């Protein structure tokens, strides 16, 4: 028989706030991020996870990003409102969270991050995010407009100086090309960009070429081997 | 291990984008050492193919003199950057001068030269590397007084032997002695080289155990080493290592690109899908 019902989320938030060491913060954040929110999302939990992004504790930030991604669209506004141009670290984690959530409200930030963030890991996350925005709820004209912006950002990302970003761009282009509601134009344009990344005269790094070639096979509906 | 982590790369104060012509000009002048330092790094980083890059970098390598630690960015720092860059240009014309640098008194320069000779797969370097390491873990591998360094830059030299790829018994026996070194980073470098040279799974085991080491620096080194070898059976352990995704992605790139040399029951496609999930 169960005893008095406590509020585990409230306790977990408190544990994050009280954490006195890096390890305690990591453990508490993991516990909060893994919370089952049942019927209603707890805004205080979201605010707390967003706050952790700015704590300069990479382990805890990873856990907080995972927690925010699991919370989904509810977390988007709090993340966007928290953006602080002076806290680069927090901003980078926010980009990752928004890339994972895939909400269209993150589009501006993802575009900007892929084009000009100084951190390759942030550009990498942005590229992946631009290929996996969830647009099913938008009307057709808006959906196409958003997809076109994503495509343009990814095409520009093909000339990024870091191989890992170009790798993520391949993954992003595959996402754009495979979306079932795509126009012929978007499909052809992502194929064209992937073709460039799949050939030695366009791309010097073998693993990027392999990933782009895999994406092309998937666009052609071939088994992905 | 950390061939990809250049300890001096962050010092490029003049780090604004420049053109190849500017880089060559900065290296050619000799008034401003910090400009030369940055230019040498730039030419390597961008793998310059300009015909003047090799002679200018060789000249910068020759500028060295006995170490003067108090002098800020001095010639030896430029020489070290030049040595690193020469490995990245991929021109065998750099080998004789790099070989000479392996016997320089500046161990930072010996380290840079060893790495570059490894990148150039310079078989000529094996004899010198063996000679410098011949005294084993208790000699070449002994710690210096009041310094974190060892007598020789063992890690770079062991890695170079693995990269050069001469699997003769004398080479193997010497490297094996370093698998019992006190420092995990040296053990990691030795196992990496042996795994490259022999392809024997027994040298992969210690590397995979180091992925669980309590120190992040050691886990990172083991990641880079397994990646450099392309040891595909390490796919799952790499994915579960507590380290940055950026480093795991570099290691997994190695598994894709180098991994076909080994028994590849794990297909490149599985590695790619693991990479996708780390982005």
Interface residues (C-beta under 8 A of the other chain):
Chain A: X58 X120 X121 X124 X125 X127 X128 X163 X164 X167 X168 X171 X205 X206 X207 X210 X211 X214 X224 X225
Chain B: X244 X245 X246 X249 X250 X253 X256 X257 X267 X268 X269 X272 X275 X276 X279
